[in-house]
Amino acid sequence: MMQAYKTYARIQATGDLAIAHLPFAPGSLVEVLVVGAERGAAEREQEWARMMQTVQALPQSPTISDADIATEIDASRSGL
């Protein structure tokens, strides 16, 4: 299974990019894709739709109720 990690970083004045504290073991081979974050609303909407299709296809998705989601949102807002 492919492990993915998404983060944002700013290009330094020298043109260099440094990403620290990655969740991969030292010596791991990783694939790096650098994409500018300036996206339009339509592109963000398409990305969101693709992500929701992926999430909804997960085996555990049918067992999660709206009440479960509301509870999770409330917990995250209260810092639990």
Buried (B, 14 or more C-beta within 10 A) or exposed (E): EEEEEEEEEEEEEEEEEEEEEEEEEEEEEEEEEEEEEEEEEEEEEEEEEEEEEEEEEEEEEEEEEEEEEEEEEEEEEEEE
